[in-house]
Amino acid sequence: MLRKIRIVLAALFWVGVTALFLDFTGTLHAWLGWMAKVQFLPAVLALNLGVIVALVLLTLVCGRVYCSVICPMGVFQDIVSWIHGKGKKKNRYRFSYSPAKNWLRYSMLGILIIAIVAGIGSVVALLAPYSAYGRIVSNIFAPVYGWGNNLLALIDAHFDSYNFYTKEVWLRSLPTFIIALVTLVAVVILAWKNGRTYCNTICPVGTTLGLLSKFSLFGPVINESKCVNCGLCGKQCKAACIDTKNHKIDYSRCVDCMDCIESCKSKAISYSFRYGKKDSEPAPAKAEKAGAADAGRRAFMMGSAIALGTAAAKAQDMKVDGGLAAVTGKMIPERETHLVPAGATGLKHLAQHCTGCQLCVSVCPNNVLRPSTSLKNLMQPEMSYERGYCRPECTKCSEVCPAGAIVKITPEEKTSIQVGHAEVDLFLCIANNEGVNCGNCARHCPAGAIKMVKEEGSDVRIPSVNPERCIGCGACEYVCPARPLSAIHVEGHEVHRSI
């Protein structure tokens, strides 16, 4: 029964988190956004003490339930392992006990801690399991989802119905795509062959929670008097943590999947209290206590399942942002300082908190955000304006960030935050070079920071930027007709300013 409850909860979390990365409308975040915020490493970087304390207490009481229920990467590995196990009968019993590779586990944890302290966001992004799964979904699964949506939109339009609308599918960053693909292949191979190898060797979150789960109050317990040494529990343990010969379980690696309990024919394994005198009470009394503990846990987990199901069942109408027609054939300008979203407050804050999960990139409705390709900030979001501009009324990236890298702001606050300023290159400006009255940049500037002024001895007007009013939204850069580079581009600010 416990295993079935665990599977139901894990499925709800996995579907919910995956949907957050696939939902390009951003509407699901109002209902399911909390699933991203309860992920361990984003909560640590966001200093979300409530979530951190709750996950620590959950682990100290129940073991590494987080890894088998809440973490999407962990659940994804279970799905891959389950698919392999559904093949030949021998595949179901392919696991065996192996000693913990503590040198590797603690090395990875040490590297993560050093990277967080030093503010090396690219290393944090590589090691964070939630972020690694987010990159896989947003770079590999999301394009397939987008093409499917566009196909439905075409079919829908054929019948004069517009329940769907097309979404542009494009490669935001080749390095990030390659990293996501390599991660996917590596995780699938490890899970296919050895189950939870990634969780118990590379994942620093698994190692951290493993240190706590050593002392958990509850966990799978082997009753040696009932055990017949058949070895079935060890052969089905995807964490390779059950030493059947010595009747011991490595609780630092056990993810409380309950597979061992279901596989045991002699009922020698039960999820029960791990401490106290185990042989001083009569068997009936033990059974009664274990049953009470299981009943309480079942009630708690079933209540959680009902709450999750209720949240997932709610829906919200999709909203489509209107916009200018796409401007094609543009090259990305070389910016001295790259641009980050308004809620990030500056480059340093973003680098110290961002895990590179790509959730903000996935929900950006204007195709402004994309993963950075610089080594220091690899896979963290940056802004560029070849496919759209950052609309002052849009704050979706700040609404979905689970790590506190992009602080939540209102549209009113955003209009007073200067993330950069526009600069004009008159050598590229067609008004200056060709003597035509263009004025695209001035007409579309939402802050009124650009004026068209006359040159001396000429009736032609050229753009002039007021840097005190410019908010760096990029509308001018996006609509500039100059090719291949815009005659006006935005330079970022290391620290954002209020105007």
N, C-alpha and C positions, 0 to 999 in steps of 0.2 A: 504493500500500500504506500509506504513512504517513497519508494522509487517512482511510482506513478505520479504522486503529488509533485515530486521534484521535476519530473519530465514536463508536467503541465506548466509549472511556474517557469521553467527554463525556456520552454517554447514561447510563452507569452513575452518574456523579456527579449528573447532573440528576435522575434518578429517585430516587436515594438522598436528596438534600437535600429534594426535594419531599415524599417520604414522611415525613421527619422532621416537617414542618409539618402533614401530614394525619393522622398517627398520634396520635389523642387518648388512646390507652392509655399512651403513653410507652415501650412495650417495645422499639421499634426503636432507641432511642438507645443501648442497651447494645451494639449491633452497628455502627450507622452514625453514632453521635454524633460520631465523629472527623471526619466530612465537614464538619460545621459549624465545628469547631475549627481546620480548616486554611484557612478563609476569611481573606483578608489583613487587612482592617480589624479584625475581632474579635480576631485574633491580636495585632495591634499594641496595641489597648486592653487586652488581657489580659496584655501583656508576655510573651507566649509566645515566647521567644527562639529555641527550636528550630524552630518553624514559620516564624518570620520569616526566619531564616538560610536555611532550606531553600528558601523561595519566592524569596528574592533570588538564591541560587545557581542555581536552576532558570531564572530569567529571564536571568541573565548568561550562562548556557551555551546555553539553547535558545530564548530570546526569550519573547514573551508567551504561553507555553503555558497559563499560569494562566487567562487570559481566555477561551481557546477550549475548555478542558477542565474546570477546577475551578469557575469562577464560574457559578452557576446563572442569573444574569441574562444573562450573555454567551451561554450555551447556549440560553436561551429566545429570544433575538433571532435566533440562527441557525436555530432551528426555524421562527419566523415568516417569516424571509427565504426559507427552503427551500420552505415551503408556497407562497409567492408565485411562486417560480421554477418550481414544478411545473406552472404554468398554461401560458400561451402561450409559444412558443419565445423570443419577444423578451424575455420577463421574465428569462430566464436570463442575458442579456447587457445588463442595464440599468444596471450600475455604470460609473463613469468616475472618473478621477483628479481630486482636488481638493486644493489646498494645505491644510496643517494650520492650524486655527484656534487657534493657540497662545495668543492673548490670552484666549480663553474657557476653554481647558483649564487654564491656570495660574491664572486667577482662581478657578475652582472649587476647585482644589487649595489655594490660599491661604485661601479661606473655610473649608474643612474644617480646616486646621491651626489657624486662629484659634479656630474653634469648639471644637476638642479642648482647646486650651490654656485657653480661657476657661470650659470646662465647660458649654457650651451644647449639651446633648444633643439638643434638637429639630432643630438644624441638622445635626448628625452623622447623625441618623436619616434625614433627608431625602436626604442625599447618598450614604450607604453603599449600594452596589449589592446586596450580599447581603441587607441589611435591607429594601431596597425590594422585592426579590423575595419575601422572607418575608412581608411585609405583603400582597402580592398573593395569595399562596397561602392564608394564614390568614384573610383577610377575604373573598375572592371564590371561590377554589376549594374551600376547606375546607367551607363551608356546603353546597355541592353534594355533596361527598363524604359529609358527615354525613347529608343527606337520603337518599342512596343506601344508606348503612349502615342507617338506620332502616327503610327499605323492606324490605331483606333480613331485618332482625330480625323484622318483622311476618310476613313469609312463613315464616321459620324457625319462629316460635312457632306458626303455624297447623299445622305438622306435628309439634308437640310436641318441637321441637329448639331448643336455646338456644346455638348456636355464636356468635350475634351478640347484642348488647344495644343498646338505643336510647341515643342521645346527644342531649342537649338542644342545639338549634341556636338561637343568639340573637345579636343585634347588640351587641357589647361596647362599641363606640365609633363614633358616627356620623362625627366628624371623621377618624378613622383610616381608616374605610371609604371616605370620599370621597377622601382622599389616595391610597389604594391604587388606587381606580378610575381617578383621573386619571393616575396613574403608568402603569397598565396600558395605557390608551388611548394615551398619549404614546409609550411604548416600542414598542407594536405598530405605530403609524403610522410612526415613524422606521425601524423594522426592515423593515417592508413595502416602503417606498419606497427607503431608502438603506442597508440593512444595519446596519453597526456605527456609525452616527452618534452614538448615545448614548454608546458606549464611548469614542469619540475626541473628544468635545466636552464632555460633562458629567461623566462618571465620574472622580472624583479618584483612584481606585485604578488605573484604566487609564492615567492620566497619570503616576502615580508609577512604575508598572512600565514605561511607555514610556520614561521617562528612563533606566532601566537597560537596556532592550532595545536601545537605540541602540548599545550596546557588546557585544551578545551574540556569543558565539563562533560559533554556528551560526544559520542562517536561510536563507530562499529567496534564491538567488543567480542573477542573469541572466548567461548566457554570450552576450555580444554577437556572437560569431562564428557562433553557431547561430541567433540570433534573426532572424526574417523579418518583423518589425514587423507582425504580423497584429492585434495589440491584444487578443487573446482573454483574456490574463491580466488586463489592466486592466478588461475588461468583466465579469469574474467576481470581482473583488476587492471584497468587501463592506466592507473598511476604506478603500477609495478611496485606497490608499497607493502604487500602482504607476504611476510616470511612464513610460509606454511609449515616449514620444518620446525621452527622454533615458536610457532603460534604467536607471532608478534606483528603489529601493524605500525608502520612509520606514519604517525599522525601529521607530521610536517608536510607530507606529500599527499595524504589522503584527501580527496575532494568531496567526500561524503555523497558519492553518486548512488549508493545503496545497491549496486550491482552484486556485490559479494553476498549481501543478505538474501537476495532473491535466488542466487545460484546455489546456496547451501541447502542440500537435501536433508541434512540431519538437524537443521535449525540451531547450529552451534554458534552462529553469529547474529547479534542483535544490536540495534542502535539504542544504547543505554548509557547510564551514568558510569563514568570511567574510574571513579575513585571510591574509596571505602572498602570495607570488608566484604569480599565477594562470596565467601564460602561459609559465613557464619549464620546465614539465614536459610530456612527451608526453601526448597525449590518453588513450592506454590507461592510463598511470599514474594520471592524474586520475580516470578512471572507476573504477579499482580502489580508490583511496582513498575516493572518494565512496560506493562500494558498501559498503566496510567500515564507514564511519561510519553509513550507513543501517541496516546489519545490526545494529550495536550498539544503535542507538536503537530499532529494532524489537524487539529482545530485551528491552530495559528496559521499554518501554511494554507489551509483551505480558505480561511478568511482573506488571506493575501491574494489568493487566486481569484476569488470573487471580485475583490476590489480592482485588480488588474483587468479582469474581463469587462467590468463595467466601464472603466476608462477607455479601453480599446474599442468598445462598441459605439462610443459617441463619435459623431462626425461633424464636420464644419464645411460650409460652402467654400469652394475655391475662389480666390480673388485674383484677377488678372490685372497687372499694372500696365497702363497704357504707356506708349513710348514712341520715340522717334524711329524712323526706319534705319536699319543697320547700315553703317558706313563701312565699306569694304576696301581692301587694298592698302591698309595702313601698317606701318612698322612700329615696333615698340621703341620709344625714345630711351636713350641711356640717361637715367636719372642719377644724380650725384647722391641723393638720399631717397630710398624707396618709400612708398606710401603705405600706410597701414590704416585700418578703419578708425573712425572717430572715437569709439569707446575704448580703444587700446591705450589711449593717453600718451603713447610714444613708443619708440622702437625698443627701449630697454624693458619696459613693462611687458610688452608682448613676448619678447624673447624669453623672459624669465617664467612666464606662466603658460604659454601655448604648448600643447602636446602634438600639434600638427594633425589633428583628427580629421580635418577637412569638412566638419559639419557646417561651418560658416560659408565655406566655398560652395557646398552643395545647395544651400538655400538662397544664395545671392541671386535675386531675380533679374539683375541687370548685367550679368556676366562681367562684373568688375573685379571680383576676387579670384585669385588663382594662387597655387602653391609657389613659394619662392624657390628659386634655383641656386641661390647663394649657399655656400657650404655652412656658414654660421647659422643661417636661418632656414635651412633646408626644410621644405614642406610646410613651413608656417605661412599664413596668408599675407599677401601683399596686393595692392591695388594697381590696376592699369586700365586705360580708357579706350582701347581699340574697338571694343564690342559694346560699349555702353558707358554711362557715367553714374556716379554715386548720387542717387536722388536724395535731396535733403529730408524728404519725408520717410525714407526707408531706414529702419533700424533693426532689420531681421538678424543680422550677424550678431548684434549685441544681445538679442533675445535668446539665442540658442547656445551661446558659448558656455560649456560646462566647467571650464577651468579658470574662469575669471580673467582670461587674457583680454577679452573685449568686454568691458563693463557695460551693463545695461544702461542705455540712455533713452531719452524721449526725443521725438522729432524736433521739439522746441530747443532742447539742449544741443542737438546736432547742428542746427543752423548757426550756432554761436561758437562752434569749435573749428579751428583752422588746422587742418591736417597737412596743408602745404599751400603753395601759392603759385599762380600762373606766371609764366615768363614768355615773352614774345620774341621770335626770331624773324626780324624783318626781311632777311635774305630769302626766307621761305614763304613769306606772306604774299599771296597773289594780289592783294590790294596794292601793296607797295611795288611789286614787280611788274604787274600787268596793267596797273592803272584802273582797276575796276572797283566799284563800291560793293564790297562783300558784306561785312558786318555780321556774319554768322555767329561769331563768338560773343559779341555784345548782345545780340538778340536773345540768345539762349542762356546767358549767365543768370542763375536764380538769385545771386547775391547783389546784382547790379554793380559788380566790381570792375566792369570793362566799359570803357567809353570809346567811341570812334572820333578821333580828332583829326583836323586837317593839317597836312604838312605845309610848311611855308612855301608859298608860290605855287600851290597846287590845290585843286578842288577835290582830290582823292583823300578819303579818310582812312586812317590806319588805327589799329587797336592800341589802347593805352590801359594798363592794368593798375588798379589801386590795390596795393598789397595789404592794406589795412582792412579791406572789406572782403577780399577773396577768401573762400573757405576751402579751396582745393578740391572741389567736387568733380572737376574734369569735364564738365559739360562743354566748355570751350574747346578743349582738346579733341573731344569726341566728334563735334560737328564741323571742325575745321576741314575745308575741302582740299587743302594742300596734300600732295602725295610725293614720296611715300611716307614722309614724316610730317606731322602737323606743324604749322608755323607757330602754334602756341601750345605749350606743354606745362604740366604741373610738376614742380619740385617738392619733395616731401620735407617735413620738419621732424627732427629727431624727437623733440618734445612738442606735443600739440599745444596750441595757444587758444585762449579765449578772446573773442572779439565782441 
